[in-house]
Each structure stands twice: as structure tokens, then as C-alpha cells.
Amino acid sequence: MPELLTIEQLSAGYGEAVVLNAISLALAERQSLALLGRNGMGKTTTIRTLMGLLPACGGSADFEGLSLIGLPPYRIGLDGRDITLLRPDQRAHAGIGWVPQERNIFKSLTVEENLTAVARPGPWTVERIYELFPRLSERRRNLGNQLSGGEQQMLAVGRALILNPRLMLLDEPLEGLAPILVEELLLALRRIIRDEGMSAILVEQNAQKVLGVTDRVAIIERGAVVYEGASADLAADRAVLESYLGVTAAGSRRKGRR
């Protein structure tokens, strides 16, 4: 399959703290990637940099006063187009949909207004979003601040989908949800990714949940990619799960490891 997303030698961070250290990843058309790692290792930084919300750096670039001379040139490509220097809004128009941890819905607008305000032509319409998330159809006239946390997350996913993107970035979409809502959202993500063939990168703390949805997986440790492979292979490899993620044979994290 042709590559949809290419990340080459990407470094990024906050102020003088460099969090990502020259990482490289690629994602094929209709392929999905689980991006895993312990807290603070660079997962959200990767997503925010791909969206253009954090400055990337490489080569001889000067990053917030920190000299990075010696790093190789960096590049972010989407469907053969170099998007390295594009603004966040330009990246959205280029085909990236983003579901942030904060959800970023318009809380003063109704569910339907949230969707129609950002809709772009394509197969994902308001009606299809309602079919995917019946709860949103039932709450279509409710304001964003009248929704539960799970309903807000569904709306955030719907807002990203209705942009009809080529690639979706989801930053911990299951965080803080009740178990029944986690399963409901996982079913929707499985349909979006598996059945509809949406290319996606999922950042998530619960490795076992997202490994069953995605094709491939990458683990970030201290800003570097330390493992890449098929999701099914990692799900069966308890030693690697324990080593990098602190996941025991029972599927939970070891005490004291976050």
C-alpha cells in the first residue's frame, strides 16, 4: 500500500525541553497505528506536532533558543505533499482530523451545530454520524455543555469525521470514560478503522484495548521509537508489554508504574 503519512527525523518539545528526539514513522493508506508508551514519553507531543500546534525542529534549526545543530533535516509528508511548514488549519484542510484529549467541542452550540459548523463534503455526513452514534442523534438539540463526558467524546470524534479527513489523530479517546462507554466507543472506532478503512493514529494508555483495533503499533520511550510491529504480535508478546508498558499477564499495569 502507498504511504499516506511520513514522519522523518522529527524532534519537538516545550521551551528548552526537547521531548521527541528525531523520530521517524510511516503510515500506509487505510492503515492504523497504535502509539503507546508510559506517561511523559512523547505520545501527545507527537500528535500535537503533527497537527502543527508545536514547533518541529531538526537539522540546524534553533528551537526556542536551544541549538539543535547536528540533527538531520526533518519532514512531515501527507499523501506525497510536504506539510512541514503548514499551520494547523492548513493541515486540517490538507486532510488531518484531530480528536484532542480536551475534546474541544463548542459547548455553547448544540450537537448538530457542532457538526454542521465544520462539515466538509464527503462520505461522512451528519446523518452518518448520528447512525454511528445514536446517542448524539437523541441529543442533537442539546448544547455541548449539557452532554456527559462520553457523549462529548463521541461528538469530538464526530467533529473530526465530518471533516472527511484522510487521516485521523486520536489522543487518548477512551480516557476517563465508564467501561460501558469505552466499549461503545471502541465499537465505533473499530467500524471507522476496520470497516471504513480510515487511516488513523491512536494514542492510548490501555494497550490491550487499542491493539485489537489497529494494524500496527509503535512504542515511544523517552522521545524515541523503541518498538514497531504488528498490533497482533505485540498483543501476544507479554515480555515486551511488561518491559515497555508495565502491563502484566493479566493486562493491568504494575503498581507504581504510570
ChimeraX attribute file (.defattr): number of C-alpha atoms within 10 A of each C-alpha:
attribute: neighborCount
match mode: 1-to-1
recipient: residues
	/A:1	8
	/A:2	10
	/A:3	15
	/A:4	19
	/A:5	23
	/A:6	19
	/A:7	19
	/A:8	18
	/A:9	21
	/A:10	26
	/A:11	28
	/A:12	25
	/A:13	22
	/A:14	13
	/A:15	11
	/A:16	12
	/A:17	11
	/A:18	18
	/A:19	19
	/A:20	26
	/A:21	19
	/A:22	22
	/A:23	18
	/A:24	16
	/A:25	15
	/A:26	14
	/A:27	21
	/A:28	16
	/A:29	17
	/A:30	19
	/A:31	21
	/A:32	25
	/A:33	27
	/A:34	25
	/A:35	29
	/A:36	26
	/A:37	27
	/A:38	18
	/A:39	15
	/A:40	14
	/A:41	19
	/A:42	26
	/A:43	26
	/A:44	19
	/A:45	20
	/A:46	26
	/A:47	22
	/A:48	21
	/A:49	21
	/A:50	24
	/A:51	23
	/A:52	20
	/A:53	13
	/A:54	16
	/A:55	18
	/A:56	25
	/A:57	28
	/A:58	23
	/A:59	17
	/A:60	13
	/A:61	18
	/A:62	12
	/A:63	20
	/A:64	14
	/A:65	9
	/A:66	12
	/A:67	15
	/A:68	16
	/A:69	11
	/A:70	10
	/A:71	17
	/A:72	17
	/A:73	15
	/A:74	19
	/A:75	18
	/A:76	23
	/A:77	17
	/A:78	20
	/A:79	17
	/A:80	12
	/A:81	12
	/A:82	13
	/A:83	19
	/A:84	21
	/A:85	13
	/A:86	14
	/A:87	13
	/A:88	18
	/A:89	12
	/A:90	14
	/A:91	18
	/A:92	21
	/A:93	14
	/A:94	17
	/A:95	16
	/A:96	24
	/A:97	24
	/A:98	27
	/A:99	25
	/A:100	20
	/A:101	16
	/A:102	12
	/A:103	19
	/A:104	14
	/A:105	21
	/A:106	18
	/A:107	15
	/A:108	13
	/A:109	16
	/A:110	20
	/A:111	28
	/A:112	20
	/A:113	17
	/A:114	21
	/A:115	25
	/A:116	15
	/A:117	12
	/A:118	12
	/A:119	19
	/A:120	16
	/A:121	9
	/A:122	11
	/A:123	11
	/A:124	17
	/A:125	19
	/A:126	18
	/A:127	11
	/A:128	14
	/A:129	20
	/A:130	18
	/A:131	12
	/A:132	19
	/A:133	19
	/A:134	14
	/A:135	15
	/A:136	21
	/A:137	17
	/A:138	11
	/A:139	17
	/A:140	17
	/A:141	14
	/A:142	18
	/A:143	17
	/A:144	23
	/A:145	15
	/A:146	15
	/A:147	18
	/A:148	11
	/A:149	17
	/A:150	21
	/A:151	20
	/A:152	22
	/A:153	25
	/A:154	25
	/A:155	28
	/A:156	24
	/A:157	26
	/A:158	25
	/A:159	27
	/A:160	25
	/A:161	30
	/A:162	23
	/A:163	25
	/A:164	22
	/A:165	22
	/A:166	21
	/A:167	27
	/A:168	24
	/A:169	25
	/A:170	25
	/A:171	24
	/A:172	19
	/A:173	26
	/A:174	23
	/A:175	15
	/A:176	11
	/A:177	16
	/A:178	12
	/A:179	10
	/A:180	10
	/A:181	17
	/A:182	17
	/A:183	14
	/A:184	14
	/A:185	22
	/A:186	18
	/A:187	14
	/A:188	17
	/A:189	22
	/A:190	17
	/A:191	15
	/A:192	17
	/A:193	20
	/A:194	17
	/A:195	10
	/A:196	11
	/A:197	15
	/A:198	22
	/A:199	24
	/A:200	29
	/A:201	23
	/A:202	25
	/A:203	25
	/A:204	23
	/A:205	21
	/A:206	18
	/A:207	22
	/A:208	18
	/A:209	16
	/A:210	24
	/A:211	23
	/A:212	14
	/A:213	22
	/A:214	24
	/A:215	20
	/A:216	20
	/A:217	24
	/A:218	22
	/A:219	22
	/A:220	24
	/A:221	20
	/A:222	16
	/A:223	23
	/A:224	18
	/A:225	21
	/A:226	13
	/A:227	14
	/A:228	16
	/A:229	13
	/A:230	15
	/A:231	23
	/A:232	16
	/A:233	13
	/A:234	20
	/A:235	18
	/A:236	12
	/A:237	12
	/A:238	16
	/A:239	14
	/A:240	14
	/A:241	21
	/A:242	16
	/A:243	10
	/A:244	16
	/A:245	24
	/A:246	21
	/A:247	21
	/A:248	14
	/A:249	13
	/A:250	7
	/A:251	16
	/A:252	14
	/A:253	17
	/A:254	12
	/A:255	8
	/A:256	6
	/A:257	10
	/A:258	12
